[in-house]
Amino acid sequence: MGLLLELQKRIPDGWFLRRLLPAALLVVVAALGGRLGWRHWSDVGLARETTAGVLRFGDGLTPDSAAVLALLAVAAVAAALLVPFAAGAVGALASGAWPWWLTPLGRRLTRRRARRWAPPERIAREAVRARAAGHELRAARLDARRARANPSAPAGPTWSGDRLRAAEERIRATTGEDVAEAWTGLLLGAPDPSREALGAARDAYDAACEALVWSVAFTAVGLWWWPSAAAGILVGLASWRSLRQAVETLCRTAEAAFALRRSDHPADP
C-alpha cells in the first residue's frame, strides 16, 4: 500500500488512475484467472494460496518470487503503455474516421443506421399516441429515444461521428470557420477558461475511449475466468455511455468556444 501511495505522488493522476492501476489489476486478474479457470472460479482458498506463493517474504525474496513479480510489473507497464494507442484507434472509429479497409463495413453500418433512423418529430408523435393509449412505459421509452435522436439522417457508421460532423457544420454556418483548420489557432488564442474547458472535454473523450479498451481487455480475460468477462461487459456499457456524454460535451464546448472567439474578434465590415 505504501508503494502505491508513493507511486501516486510521483506519477500524474491521469496516467496512474487511468492506465497503470487498471493495467496492474488486469495483470493480476489474468494471472489469478488463469490459475483458477472456469472450474474453480470461486475458489478463494486456491486464489489465496497462489497469491501467498508469489508474495512469500518470510525468509526473504526467493528468486522465483522475484522473477514472477518482475514479469507482472513488466506486463502491467506494457499494458499501460499500449492503451493510449488502442484508445486512439477507438477514438478514430467512434468519430467515423475509419481506415480504407473497413470502408465496406462502414457503409453497411451506415445503411443499417439509416434504415432504423426516424425523425424526432415522428418519434414524438408516436410517444403522444402511446401515452394517449395508456402505454406509459412505451411512451417513456420513445421520449428517451427522441432525446437521443439526430435531427438529420445518419451519414456515417457511428452516432459520435454524426454528432461531431453536425457540430462542425453548425460552427461553419455561424462563424464561417473550418474546425480542422482553425482548431490549433483556437487553442493557442483562446482565453484560459475556454482552453481549460476544451482540454477537459477532450480529456473526458480520451478517458472514455481508454475505458472501452480496458473493458475489451477484461472481457477477453473472461475466456479463462468468466467473472472478468462480466466485469468487462459492465465497464463497457458504462464506458459507452460516458463516450456519448463526452462527445456531447466536446461538441457543445467547441461550439461555445468558437462563438466566443467570434464575439471577441468580430469580422471587419
Secondary structure in CASP SS format (residue, H / E / C, confidence):
PFRMAT SS
TARGET T0000
AUTHOR 0000-0000-0000
METHOD secondary structure of the structure
MODEL  1
M C 1.00
G H 1.00
L H 1.00
L H 1.00
L H 1.00
E H 1.00
L H 1.00
Q H 1.00
K H 1.00
R H 1.00
I C 1.00
P C 1.00
D H 1.00
G H 1.00
W H 1.00
F H 1.00
L H 1.00
R H 1.00
R H 1.00
L H 1.00
L H 1.00
P H 1.00
A H 1.00
A H 1.00
L H 1.00
L H 1.00
V H 1.00
V H 1.00
V H 1.00
A H 1.00
A H 1.00
L H 1.00
G H 1.00
G H 1.00
R H 1.00
L H 1.00
G C 1.00
W C 1.00
R C 1.00
H C 1.00
W C 1.00
S C 1.00
D C 1.00
V H 1.00
G H 1.00
L H 1.00
A H 1.00
R H 1.00
E H 1.00
T H 1.00
T H 1.00
A H 1.00
G H 1.00
V H 1.00
L C 1.00
R C 1.00
F C 1.00
G C 1.00
D C 1.00
G C 1.00
L C 1.00
T C 1.00
P H 1.00
D H 1.00
S H 1.00
A H 1.00
A H 1.00
V H 1.00
L H 1.00
A H 1.00
L H 1.00
L H 1.00
A H 1.00
V H 1.00
A H 1.00
A H 1.00
V H 1.00
A H 1.00
A H 1.00
A H 1.00
L H 1.00
L H 1.00
V H 1.00
P H 1.00
F H 1.00
A H 1.00
A H 1.00
G H 1.00
A H 1.00
V H 1.00
G H 1.00
A H 1.00
L H 1.00
A H 1.00
S C 1.00
G C 1.00
A C 1.00
W C 1.00
P C 1.00
W H 1.00
W H 1.00
L H 1.00
T H 1.00
P H 1.00
L H 1.00
G H 1.00
R H 1.00
R H 1.00
L H 1.00
T H 1.00
R H 1.00
R H 1.00
R H 1.00
A H 1.00
R H 1.00
R H 1.00
W C 1.00
A C 1.00
P C 1.00
P H 1.00
E H 1.00
R H 1.00
I H 1.00
A H 1.00
R H 1.00
E H 1.00
A H 1.00
V H 1.00
R H 1.00
A H 1.00
R H 1.00
A H 1.00
A C 1.00
G C 1.00
H C 1.00
E H 1.00
L H 1.00
R H 1.00
A H 1.00
A H 1.00
R H 1.00
L H 1.00
D H 1.00
A H 1.00
R H 1.00
R H 1.00
A H 1.00
R H 1.00
A C 1.00
N C 1.00
P C 1.00
S C 1.00
A C 1.00
P C 1.00
A C 1.00
G C 1.00
P C 1.00
T C 1.00
W H 1.00
S H 1.00
G H 1.00
D H 1.00
R H 1.00
L H 1.00
R H 1.00
A H 1.00
A H 1.00
E H 1.00
E H 1.00
R H 1.00
I H 1.00
R H 1.00
A H 1.00
T H 1.00
T H 1.00
G C 1.00
E C 1.00
D C 1.00
V H 1.00
A H 1.00
E H 1.00
A H 1.00
W H 1.00
T H 1.00
G H 1.00
L H 1.00
L H 1.00
L H 1.00
G H 1.00
A C 1.00
P C 1.00
D H 1.00
P H 1.00
S H 1.00
R H 1.00
E H 1.00
A H 1.00
L H 1.00
G H 1.00
A H 1.00
A H 1.00
R H 1.00
D H 1.00
A H 1.00
Y H 1.00
D H 1.00
A H 1.00
A H 1.00
C H 1.00
E H 1.00
A H 1.00
L H 1.00
V H 1.00
W H 1.00
S H 1.00
V H 1.00
A H 1.00
F H 1.00
T H 1.00
A H 1.00
V H 1.00
G C 1.00
L C 1.00
W C 1.00
W C 1.00
W H 1.00
P H 1.00
S H 1.00
A H 1.00
A H 1.00
A H 1.00
G H 1.00
I H 1.00
L H 1.00
V H 1.00
G H 1.00
L H 1.00
A H 1.00
S H 1.00
W H 1.00
R H 1.00
S H 1.00
L H 1.00
R H 1.00
Q H 1.00
A H 1.00
V H 1.00
E H 1.00
T H 1.00
L H 1.00
C H 1.00
R H 1.00
T H 1.00
A H 1.00
E H 1.00
A H 1.00
A H 1.00
F H 1.00
A H 1.00
L H 1.00
R H 1.00
R H 1.00
S H 1.00
D H 1.00
H C 1.00
P C 1.00
A C 1.00
D C 1.00
P C 1.00
END
